[in-house]
């Protein structure tokens, strides 16, 4: 397979995922209006789940077909840090004041659960083969799943159950919206399933580590649905939906590690992962912490009249992590 053909397939997968992600966001928004679902809940739970389908498909494909645990782990953790980096883009697109001045304080809960879940991942990666095992699974897998469900329940209870239907979703039938939603989800799954093969071929031809390719290239491509949904929400003026989608995607991404662990039959997934992923997990913790600081302090000033200093910190942390994985990845 030539380099040009690999790049062409990468571009095709990226285009399919981006378009399908936009269709998912529009269909989900209409369904929310039809059935009276709250926008915040749709952003955190429904949209965050479906826009993370590429990471799910890539992770399963990486451990089942490619036998590349570092691709799977790198993709999940890389997607987390990229989602947090994209919050800096959201901040940049806010014209009048920093994003954190307008964001709801309810995002603190999702960010806090993200820190707790990432902490379990860091500990499991550091323990490696010494981590507790239950039925060929790392003990971290059921813990991550339980924390995710608890986090969704707490956010749901905090933000309120439902909003009243607005009627805007009745422009098309709910059945049609459901069909479009399902078709777009299948496109995302299909394109996402092919990405690990392309990433593995790219790593071989360029002599790059699987950890680096998974953390950088695969993570960027598979987060395109999150990018599409976030930008669509911003165009609608729904800042909280945009932020909730990115933070909620991180929560779902972390339970993908538990799903990948289930399909990885050689033992606990994180026991065979490179220690370099500890750095990526740590960067995700640090970046999430910065977001929490921003939501609490709500800074007024902007660096170079463009973004808050929180966003500068997010960019610096992402750059340092990418450099570290490139130099020390396996």
ZATI-189460 format. One line per field, with one value per residue (C-alpha): residue number from 1; residue in one letter; z, y negated, x negated. Coordinates in nm, 2 decimals, padded with zeros to 4 digits. Example, Ala and Ser with C-alpha at 12.3 -4.5 7.8 and 13.67 -1.06 7.14 Angstrom:
residues 2
resi: c(1:2);
resn: c(a:s);
c3: c(00.78:00.71);
c2: c(00.45:00.11);
c1: c(-01.23:-01.37);
end
This chain:
residues 330
resi: c(1:2:3:4:5:6:7:8:9:10:11:12:13:14:15:16:17:18:19:20:21:22:23:24:25:26:27:28:29:30:31:32:33:34:35:36:37:38:39:40:41:42:43:44:45:46:47:48:49:50:51:52:53:54:55:56:57:58:59:60:61:62:63:64:65:66:67:68:69:70:71:72:73:74:75:76:77:78:79:80:81:82:83:84:85:86:87:88:89:90:91:92:93:94:95:96:97:98:99:100:101:102:103:104:105:106:107:108:109:110:111:112:113:114:115:116:117:118:119:120:121:122:123:124:125:126:127:128:129:130:131:132:133:134:135:136:137:138:139:140:141:142:143:144:145:146:147:148:149:150:151:152:153:154:155:156:157:158:159:160:161:162:163:164:165:166:167:168:169:170:171:172:173:174:175:176:177:178:179:180:181:182:183:184:185:186:187:188:189:190:191:192:193:194:195:196:197:198:199:200:201:202:203:204:205:206:207:208:209:210:211:212:213:214:215:216:217:218:219:220:221:222:223:224:225:226:227:228:229:230:231:232:233:234:235:236:237:238:239:240:241:242:243:244:245:246:247:248:249:250:251:252:253:254:255:256:257:258:259:260:261:262:263:264:265:266:267:268:269:270:271:272:273:274:275:276:277:278:279:280:281:282:283:284:285:286:287:288:289:290:291:292:293:294:295:296:297:298:299:300:301:302:303:304:305:306:307:308:309:310:311:312:313:314:315:316:317:318:319:320:321:322:323:324:325:326:327:328:329:330);
resn: c(x:x:x:x:x:x:x:x:x:x:x:x:x:x:x:x:x:x:x:x:x:x:x:x:x:x:x:x:x:x:x:x:x:x:x:x:x:x:x:x:x:x:x:x:x:x:x:x:x:x:x:x:x:x:x:x:x:x:x:x:x:x:x:x:x:x:x:x:x:x:x:x:x:x:x:x:x:x:x:x:x:x:x:x:x:x:x:x:x:x:x:x:x:x:x:x:x:x:x:x:x:x:x:x:x:x:x:x:x:x:x:x:x:x:x:x:x:x:x:x:x:x:x:x:x:x:x:x:x:x:x:x:x:x:x:x:x:x:x:x:x:x:x:x:x:x:x:x:x:x:x:x:x:x:x:x:x:x:x:x:x:x:x:x:x:x:x:x:x:x:x:x:x:x:x:x:x:x:x:x:x:x:x:x:x:x:x:x:x:x:x:x:x:x:x:x:x:x:x:x:x:x:x:x:x:x:x:x:x:x:x:x:x:x:x:x:x:x:x:x:x:x:x:x:x:x:x:x:x:x:x:x:x:x:x:x:x:x:x:x:x:x:x:x:x:x:x:x:x:x:x:x:x:x:x:x:x:x:x:x:x:x:x:x:x:x:x:x:x:x:x:x:x:x:x:x:x:x:x:x:x:x:x:x:x:x:x:x:x:x:x:x:x:x:x:x:x:x:x:x:x:x:x:x:x:x:x:x:x:x:x:x:x:x:x:x:x:x:x:x:x:x:x:x:x:x:x:x:x:x);
c3: c(00.00:-00.11:00.11:-00.13:-00.11:00.27:00.29:00.05:00.26:00.57:00.40:00.29:00.64:00.79:00.54:00.61:00.98:00.97:00.75:00.95:01.27:01.15:01.05:01.40:01.56:01.35:01.40:01.77:01.81:01.63:01.84:02.15:02.05:01.96:02.28:02.52:02.61:02.77:02.54:02.82:02.87:02.49:02.46:02.76:02.72:02.37:02.14:02.34:02.31:01.94:01.85:02.03:01.81:01.60:01.91:02.01:01.66:01.63:01.98:01.91:01.57:01.70:01.97:01.77:01.41:01.44:01.78:01.87:02.23:02.21:01.91:02.11:02.43:02.25:02.05:02.35:02.56:02.26:02.19:02.55:02.53:02.18:02.31:02.58:02.34:02.12:02.42:02.34:01.99:02.14:02.36:02.06:01.88:02.16:02.04:02.34:02.64:02.74:02.72:03.10:03.17:02.99:03.06:03.31:03.64:03.59:03.37:03.69:03.77:03.44:03.46:03.82:03.72:03.43:03.67:03.90:03.60:03.46:03.80:03.79:03.44:03.56:03.86:03.64:03.38:03.65:03.81:03.48:03.52:03.90:03.87:04.01:03.76:03.76:03.50:03.26:03.30:03.48:03.79:03.65:03.38:03.61:03.82:03.51:03.40:03.75:03.76:03.42:03.51:03.84:03.67:03.42:03.70:03.91:03.61:03.51:03.87:03.89:03.56:03.58:03.41:03.10:02.93:02.76:02.39:02.17:01.86:01.64:01.59:01.42:01.09:01.00:01.13:01.43:01.24:00.96:01.22:01.38:01.04:00.96:01.31:01.27:00.92:01.03:01.33:01.09:00.87:01.17:01.28:00.93:00.88:01.23:01.20:00.90:01.07:01.28:00.97:00.80:01.12:01.15:00.79:00.84:01.15:00.96:00.66:00.85:01.13:01.39:01.71:01.74:02.06:01.87:01.57:01.80:02.03:01.75:01.41:01.50:01.79:01.57:01.29:01.53:01.72:01.40:01.50:01.83:01.63:01.39:01.67:01.87:01.58:01.50:01.86:01.86:01.54:01.72:02.01:02.24:02.42:02.70:02.46:02.29:02.61:02.74:02.43:02.46:02.83:02.80:02.51:02.74:03.00:02.74:02.59:02.92:02.94:02.59:02.76:02.95:02.63:02.46:02.77:02.72:02.36:02.44:02.52:02.62:02.96:03.10:02.82:03.02:03.15:02.79:02.71:02.69:03.00:02.78:02.81:03.17:03.03:02.81:03.10:03.32:03.05:03.04:03.41:03.40:03.12:03.29:03.60:03.41:03.28:03.63:03.73:03.45:03.54:03.90:03.85:03.52:03.40:03.23:03.06:02.73:02.60:02.29:02.29:02.16:02.43:02.81:02.98:03.05:02.68:02.65:02.92:02.74:02.42:02.60:02.78:02.45:02.27:02.55:02.55:02.17:02.19:02.48:02.30:01.98:02.15:02.39:02.23:02.17);
c2: c(00.00:-00.33:-00.63:-00.83:-00.56:-00.55:-00.93:-00.92:-00.66:-00.86:-01.17:-00.97:-00.84:-01.18:-01.33:-01.05:-01.09:-01.47:-01.46:-01.18:-01.37:-01.68:-01.47:-01.31:-01.65:-01.78:-01.46:-01.46:-01.82:-01.76:-01.45:-01.65:-01.91:-01.65:-01.45:-01.73:-01.63:-01.89:-02.03:-01.99:-01.63:-01.56:-01.72:-01.53:-01.19:-01.13:-01.34:-01.26:-00.89:-00.88:-01.11:-00.88:-00.58:-00.62:-00.58:-00.27:-00.12:-00.20:-00.05:00.28:00.31:00.23:00.50:00.76:00.73:00.54:00.67:00.32:00.23:-00.09:-00.21:-00.15:-00.31:-00.60:-00.67:-00.69:-00.91:-01.11:-01.18:-01.31:-01.56:-01.67:-01.73:-01.94:-02.13:-02.21:-02.39:-02.65:-02.68:-02.73:-03.00:-03.17:-03.18:-03.37:-03.72:-03.94:-03.76:-03.44:-03.12:-03.06:-03.38:-03.24:-02.87:-02.70:-02.59:-02.25:-02.15:-02.13:-01.80:-01.64:-01.77:-01.64:-01.29:-01.30:-01.37:-01.08:-00.84:-00.95:-00.90:-00.53:-00.50:-00.66:-00.42:-00.12:-00.21:-00.26:00.07:00.25:00.63:00.59:00.43:00.65:00.88:01.02:01.27:01.17:00.81:00.53:00.42:00.07:00.18:00.22:-00.08:-00.30:-00.18:-00.24:-00.59:-00.68:-00.57:-00.75:-01.06:-01.06:-01.01:-01.30:-01.54:-01.44:-01.50:-01.83:-01.98:-01.85:-01.57:-01.71:-02.02:-02.08:-02.01:-02.32:-02.18:-02.27:-01.91:-01.84:-01.99:-01.63:-01.31:-01.15:-00.83:-01.00:-01.16:-00.82:-00.67:-00.95:-00.92:-00.54:-00.57:-00.83:-00.62:-00.32:-00.54:-00.65:-00.29:-00.17:-00.45:-00.42:-00.05:-00.10:-00.36:-00.13:00.06:-00.27:-00.40:-00.08:-00.10:-00.47:-00.39:-00.11:-00.32:-00.63:-00.44:-00.61:-00.44:-00.31:-00.51:-00.83:-00.75:-00.65:-00.95:-01.21:-01.11:-00.86:-01.07:-01.38:-01.20:-01.01:-01.33:-01.50:-01.42:-01.60:-01.89:-01.90:-01.88:-02.15:-02.39:-02.33:-02.40:-02.72:-02.83:-02.78:-02.98:-02.67:-02.71:-02.48:-02.20:-02.25:-02.23:-01.94:-01.74:-01.77:-01.69:-01.41:-01.26:-01.23:-01.04:-00.80:-00.77:-00.64:-00.36:-00.26:-00.14:00.10:00.22:00.27:00.46:00.70:00.77:00.80:01.17:01.17:01.02:00.67:00.41:00.15:00.41:00.45:00.07:-00.14:-00.34:-00.65:-00.66:-00.77:-01.10:-01.14:-01.05:-01.30:-01.57:-01.50:-01.54:-01.86:-02.00:-01.90:-02.07:-02.39:-02.38:-02.34:-02.64:-02.84:-02.74:-02.85:-03.17:-03.28:-03.49:-03.82:-03.90:-03.77:-03.69:-03.90:-03.98:-03.63:-03.37:-03.34:-03.22:-02.89:-02.82:-02.91:-02.65:-02.39:-02.45:-02.43:-02.10:-01.94:-02.04:-01.91:-01.58:-01.53:-01.60:-01.35:-01.07:-01.13:-01.10:-00.82:-00.63:-00.25);
c1: c(00.00:-00.16:-00.18:00.05:00.32:00.30:00.34:00.63:00.81:00.75:00.89:01.20:01.26:01.22:01.47:01.73:01.70:01.73:02.04:02.20:02.12:02.31:02.61:02.61:02.61:02.90:03.11:03.04:03.14:03.47:03.54:03.47:03.72:03.98:03.96:03.88:03.52:03.30:03.03:02.77:02.86:02.85:02.51:02.36:02.52:02.67:02.45:02.13:02.21:02.27:01.99:01.75:01.85:01.53:01.32:01.53:01.50:01.13:01.05:01.23:01.08:00.73:00.74:00.92:00.79:00.46:00.36:00.23:00.32:00.11:00.32:00.64:00.52:00.34:00.66:00.88:00.65:00.54:00.91:00.95:00.67:00.78:01.14:00.99:00.77:01.08:01.22:00.95:01.10:01.45:01.30:01.14:01.48:01.64:01.62:01.71:01.57:01.39:01.60:01.58:01.77:02.07:02.05:02.28:02.13:02.30:02.00:01.79:01.96:01.87:01.52:01.47:01.59:01.35:01.06:01.16:01.18:00.85:00.70:00.79:00.64:00.31:00.29:00.37:00.11:-00.15:-00.07:-00.09:-00.08:-00.06:00.29:00.58:00.74:01.10:01.20:00.92:01.03:00.85:01.03:01.03:01.29:01.59:01.48:01.47:01.82:01.96:01.81:01.95:02.30:02.28:02.16:02.45:02.70:02.55:02.54:02.90:03.02:02.83:02.95:03.31:03.48:03.66:03.76:04.09:04.12:04.08:04.23:03.93:03.85:04.19:04.07:03.98:04.13:03.95:03.93:03.73:03.50:03.45:03.36:03.11:02.97:02.92:02.77:02.52:02.42:02.35:02.14:01.93:01.89:01.78:01.53:01.40:01.35:01.11:00.89:00.67:00.55:00.46:00.29:00.09:-00.02:-00.11:-00.32:-00.50:-00.59:-00.70:-00.87:-00.66:-00.54:-00.19:-00.15:-00.23:00.00:00.28:00.25:00.21:00.35:00.62:00.74:00.77:00.96:01.20:01.29:01.42:01.78:01.72:01.58:01.87:02.13:01.95:01.93:02.29:02.40:02.20:02.37:02.70:02.58:02.58:02.25:02.34:02.43:02.10:01.90:02.12:02.05:01.68:01.67:01.92:01.73:01.43:01.63:01.76:01.41:01.28:01.53:01.42:01.11:01.33:01.50:01.16:01.04:01.33:01.23:00.86:00.82:00.45:00.52:00.58:00.54:00.36:00.11:-00.02:00.00:-00.32:-00.41:-00.42:-00.04:-00.08:-00.20:00.11:00.33:00.15:00.19:00.56:00.59:00.39:00.60:00.93:00.80:00.74:01.10:01.23:01.02:01.17:01.52:01.46:01.26:01.43:01.13:01.21:00.89:00.77:00.42:00.35:00.72:00.81:00.83:00.82:00.50:00.68:00.68:00.31:00.24:00.45:00.25:-00.08:00.02:00.13:-00.19:-00.41:-00.23:-00.25:-00.63:-00.67:-00.47:-00.66:-01.00:-00.93:-00.63:-00.64);
end
